[in-house]
Amino acid sequence: MSGWSINAPGVQSVLASVETAATELSSALDGMSTAFSELSSGAGSGLADVPAAVQALITSEQNRLIAIGNRITAGSLGASTATIGYVQGDEEMAATAQAAASQAASSGDLSFFTGAS
C-alpha cells in the first residue's frame, strides 16, 4: 500500500473537531428532551396535539439519529486506529481498521475497537 500518506497531527486535529461537534450534537439532542417536557406542560387545550406530534417526529427520527452517532463513533475510531497503524508502519493494521470502521458505521457494532466480543 504505497498510496498511504497520512498527516498524523492533522488527523488528530480533525478528530478533536469531530469530538467537539459530536458533543455539541449530543447536548442539543438532550436539550430537545427538556424542550419537549416544557412544551407538554405548557400546551393548552387548543394545542394538545402539538406535543404528541413533536413526540412522533422525535420517535420517527430515533433510528436515524442512532445511525448518525454510530457513523461518527466508528469513523473516529477507525481513523484513529488506522493512523496509529500507519505511524507504526503497520499498513495491514491500518487497512484492517479502515475496513472495520466502514462495517461498524453500518452495523453499530464497535467491538473491533472496544475489544468486546
N, C-alpha and C positions, 0 to 999 in steps of 0.2 A: 504494500500500500504506500507507494511513494508519493501519492497525492495529498497526504495529510499535511496540513500546515496550520497549526493551532497556536494562537497567541494566548497563553495561559492567563496572564494578568487581565487581558481583555475579556476572557470567558468569566473570570471571577467578578469583574465589574458588572457584566451583563447579568450574571446570576444574582448579584446583590440587588440590582434594579428590579429583577423579576420577583425576588422575595419581598421587596418593599411594596410593589404593586399588588402581589397576592395578598399581603397583609391588609392593604387598603381595601381590596375587594371583599375580603372576609369581614372586615369591620362594617363595610357598607351593607352587606347581607345581614349581619347581626342587627344593624340598625333598622332594617325592614321589620324585624320582629317587634321591636319597640313601637315603631310607627303603626304597625297593624293593630297592636293592643290599644293604642290611643284612638285609632280610627274606630275600632269596635266599640269602645266605651263612649265615644263622643258622637256616634251616629244617632241621629234622632229617628223617630218613626218613619219619616219620609225618606230616609237614606238607609234603611235597614238592609237593603240588598247590596249596598256598596261593599261592606266588609266581606260578605260571602263571595262576591265577585273577585275581590282582591285575593282572598284566600285561594280560590280556584285557580287564579293566574299563577300564584306562587307555587301551588302544588303541581300545576301542569309543567312548570319550568324546572322542577326539582332535579329530575334526571339529567337535564342539560347542564345545570349548574354543577352537579356531581362530576359529570364528564369533563367539564372545563377544569375543575380542580384536579382531576386525575391527570389531565394533559399537562397542566402547569407543574405538578409534582414530578411526574415521570420525565418530562423534558428537562427539568432542572437536575434531577438525579442522574439522568443519562448523560447530560453534558458534563457534569462534574466528574462522574466516573470515567467517561471516555477521555477527558482531559488528563486525569491522573494517569491513566494507562499510556497516553501519548507521551507525557512528560517522563514517565518511567521507561520509555522506549518499548512498551508492550502494545504494539499496534493491534494484535489479536484481541487483547483485553478491551482496547478502545472500540474496536468494531463490534465485539460482543455486547458491550454496554450500549452502544448506539442501537443495535437491534432490539435489545431488551427494553429500552426506553420506548421504542415505537410500539412494541407489543403491550407494554404496561399502560401507555396512553389510551389504547383502545379498550383494554380489559379492566383497568383499575387495579390489577394485581402487581403490587410493588415488591413482592417477595424477593426478587432478584437483588434489589438494592437494600432491603432491610434484613436479609438473612433468614427471614421466616419461611417455613415450608408450606 
